[in-house]
């Protein structure tokens, strides 16, 4: 897990200065200020890597392999992150469970 986190941090040099600050975790990151929460972003990378390692939902690993034909590992995970964000938002808005088929469909769409 530590190696995965280190790799993700290395992909994001824009966060290095922030991560060196002892109180970084206490900061507020708001959309209104045009900020991305780096901790949420990197946590999503970790979640996606875990999904890939266990192929859950089934088929995500194959969809990811399709993305890797078009872009590098980091960009592929960002495309999955966009799909994950969309299906989580839809599930919250509709009050329904996360739609795994829709999730995989969105990922595959990025691969073609």
BELUR-V850317 format. One record per backbone hydrogen bond with DSSP energy under -0.5 kcal/mol. CO is the residue of the C=O (numbers start at 1). NH is the residue of the N-H. E is the energy in kcal/mol with one decimal. If there is no record, write none. Layout:
co | nh | e
CO | NH | E
CO | NH | E
This chain:
co | nh | e
1 | 5 | -2.6
2 | 6 | -2.6
3 | 7 | -2.5
4 | 8 | -2.3
5 | 9 | -2.6
6 | 10 | -2.3
7 | 11 | -1.4
8 | 12 | -0.6
9 | 12 | -1.3
12 | 15 | -2.0
13 | 16 | -1.0
13 | 17 | -0.5
15 | 19 | -2.8
16 | 20 | -1.1
17 | 20 | -0.7
18 | 21 | -1.8
21 | 24 | -1.7
23 | 26 | -1.5
23 | 27 | -0.5
24 | 27 | -1.4
28 | 30 | -0.6
30 | 35 | -2.5
31 | 34 | -2.2
36 | 38 | -0.9
37 | 41 | -2.5
38 | 42 | -2.5
39 | 43 | -1.9
40 | 44 | -2.2
41 | 45 | -1.7
42 | 46 | -2.1
43 | 47 | -2.5
44 | 48 | -2.6
45 | 49 | -2.6
46 | 50 | -2.2
47 | 51 | -2.4
48 | 52 | -2.5
49 | 53 | -2.2
50 | 54 | -1.5
51 | 55 | -0.7
51 | 56 | -2.1
52 | 55 | -0.5
57 | 60 | -2.3
59 | 63 | -2.2
60 | 64 | -2.5
61 | 65 | -2.2
62 | 66 | -1.6
63 | 67 | -1.7
64 | 68 | -2.2
65 | 69 | -0.6
66 | 69 | -0.9
67 | 70 | -2.0
67 | 71 | -1.8
72 | 76 | -2.7
73 | 77 | -2.1
74 | 78 | -1.9
75 | 79 | -2.1
76 | 80 | -2.0
77 | 81 | -2.5
78 | 82 | -2.0
79 | 83 | -1.7
80 | 84 | -3.0
81 | 85 | -2.8
82 | 86 | -2.1
83 | 87 | -2.4
84 | 88 | -2.4
85 | 89 | -2.3
86 | 90 | -2.5
87 | 91 | -2.3
88 | 92 | -2.4
89 | 93 | -2.7
90 | 94 | -2.6
91 | 95 | -1.4
91 | 96 | -1.7
98 | 100 | -1.0
99 | 103 | -2.3
100 | 104 | -2.6
101 | 105 | -2.4
102 | 106 | -2.6
103 | 107 | -1.9
104 | 108 | -2.9
105 | 109 | -2.1
106 | 110 | -1.3
107 | 111 | -0.9
108 | 111 | -0.5
108 | 112 | -0.7
109 | 112 | -0.8
